[in-house]
């Protein structure tokens, strides 16, 4: 068991906290993080790092090198906000109506900047050798900024042996971390089912083919996709989230559309789910004399941690918070995360840093959420100790 080390002494913590709150007050949506990107680039440049801009538009990569070691790792933080109307009343509340840092990306960005600053200012005394690439990524929220950075040449321009991510996690107490091997976040796929029947007067339904009755049966039948088709020892979710059809009270419409989301951890489970949906749609089509079209939109793949990298991260986390506060068997989340694309390319690990128990609207994507500044030293200490562990000298 590694010894528990004291948290790093961060004389710039108050300055960093103010920066975090400034970013919170000025949230920017996917691929529009120009102000945040400028702050990141200016900060990294002032620290003497090599700074590259332009990947995925607003992405920033800062590189810190020590010695002649050839090994390199990437540390990633996301920068974008959400289209949420903030309902907090504190001084650093969003100044942009309808936009909010409701997922803590302001905190992720600030912690990674803090780690870069600590490493740069203490490079002569810290025990590592090699290159650290600080990856500030745009557009995590549903837009796949990680995939765009990769397509733009992230790993071609910046050689990395492994890549690491971190997310604050309401519900886990402050001072605890969840570090688990294998799947940690689900893959996500949206679906759209279009139903075309035969419109008619609502008082004469026998003259038409009722799309809304067909859609209603579809919604109920889709509830059996997981419960009666997926192995009970596996995990999947099928949720219908939208139904659109009809305009007038006395008209049965020609068309209706049903939309929703699928979540799973394994490709073979995803195949079972899609085949089951197609089979159900075929049956409903015959039963109600309607025509049904199905479209699947594969979004983020599952986020899967590498076994070796996870073991290292578990040991680093234990050295900071103590073995008893590292959650090694936390259940994965059905939420999705585009860091998955980076883990498809490189070994690595994505961890959850406890943000508090979630009381008082602390949960992610909640209009009352705020990143807990108390956890910033924990996140920075984790990043710095991980660099020392992954890039040993010699």
Buried (B, 14 or more C-beta within 10 A) or exposed (E): EBEEEEEBEBEBBEEBBEBBBBBBBBBBBBBBBEBBBEBBBEBBEEBEBBBBBEBBBBBBBBBBBBEEBEBBBBBBBBBBBBEBEBEBEEEBBBEEEEBBBBBBBBBBBBBBBBBBBBBBBEBEEBEBBBBBBBBBBBBBBBBBBBBBBBEBEBBEEBEBBBBBBBBBBBBBEBBBBBBBBEBBBBBBBBBBBBBBBBBBEBEEEEEBBBBBBBBBBBEEBBEEBBEEBBEEEEBBBBEBEEBEBBEEEEBBBBBBBBBBBBBBBBEEBBEBBBEBBBEBBEBBBEEBEBBBEBEBEEBBBBBBBBEEBBBBBBBBBBBBBBBEBBBBEBEBBBBBBBBBBBBBEBBBBBBBBBBBEBEEEBBBEBBBBBBBBEBBBBBBBBBBBBBBBBBEEE
